[in-house]
Amino acid sequence: MHSSEIFIPAVIAFILLAGVIKGVDTAQEFMLGARESLLIAFEILPSLILTMTAVGMFSASGAVDIIAGAVSPVTQFLGFPKECISLAVIRPFSGSGALCVLEDTLSKVPPDSYAGRVASVVMGSTETTFYTISVYFAAIKQKAYPAVFAGACFADMSGFVLSALAVRVFF
């Protein structure tokens, strides 16, 4: 038996024991927390549907390919492979869409090639930033500030360029 198999039951037992010691009705608190989580999920559902629909339409329209063609001279200068541009365009918006693009990329280039490795590092080291921003700000019922988007775009660009650099340095 590994220690990881004991950890989660031990944490649950600790929480229940702490509740008993403090005289807290842990079952009732669990129910209240679950109810609050469902209400939050219900409130942010329209934002999620909008984001997923927009990403689907964006991908199906061919706009990703147009953007990839337009930015390829800059990305080649930075050492970012042209095969990964579509992934860099869709990744900030959709994790599942990015997985589809990654699968398509790895079906065209070998996984151990430079482009395959960069695509894999991009998937592992970047975030679906616009999706995350929409969910978090919908949860707190506020509009996202322009600085949030600017920072997210800068972080994404840095992640893409540094992914290519890391592959060049370490492989």
Salt bridges, closest charged atoms under 4 A:
GLU5 OE2 - HIS2 ND1 3.93
GLU43 OE1 - LYS141 NZ 3.17
ASP104 OD2 - LYS108 NZ 3.04
